[in-house]
Amino acid sequence: MNLTMKARGNVIFIIIIILIASCASQRIQTTTSPEDAAVVLAAQIKPVLQKLSEIKSINVAIVPFSGPKGIPTNFGKKMAALLQKNLLSDKWMIIEREQLEKIMIEHKLVIAGLASEKEYVKASTIAGADFVIMGNTFYGKKAFINVKVINVSSLAVEGVAQVYIAFQE
């Protein structure tokens, strides 16, 4: 029994070392402008979209990024537009953001100020999107942007991209 507990302790120790090493190797890149951040995010997302589009052509909706309260912000809209510009491809179709907002206006969600991530996913489904790219922005000394590629059928996260922006003064 003493040997078993020692072996179990060794296994746990090895798992902890592997986890620490993997976290340390996944360093988040820092840029100095929203434009550069969009390039970095696109570089991380393109391989995910390429893999998803290998079997069939896919439709992708990019929704305005939310702030800490879960509601899209002006900065989030800018980041979504910049990301869209960097993700244009002939391998997948990007659904125009204005089309999503028209659907949401029909449902009176934008006017009422209820435009949440969940509502954008619903609008993306109505618009025929297979996948939705949504993000969150957080501010501190740096802006942190976290982006997810979500399968609208299963709601599974297919990929994640992250970047910091250290704004120059």
RANORQUI-V719172 format. One record per helix or strand of 3 or more residues. SS is the DSSP state (helix for helix, strand for strand). FROM is the first residue (numbers start at 1). LEN is the number of residues. If there is no record, write none. Layout:
SS_FROM_LEN ; SS_FROM_LEN
This chain:
helix_2_24 ; helix_34_19 ; strand_58_5 ; helix_74_14 ; strand_92_4 ; helix_97_10 ; helix_117_10 ; strand_131_9 ; strand_143_9 ; strand_157_9
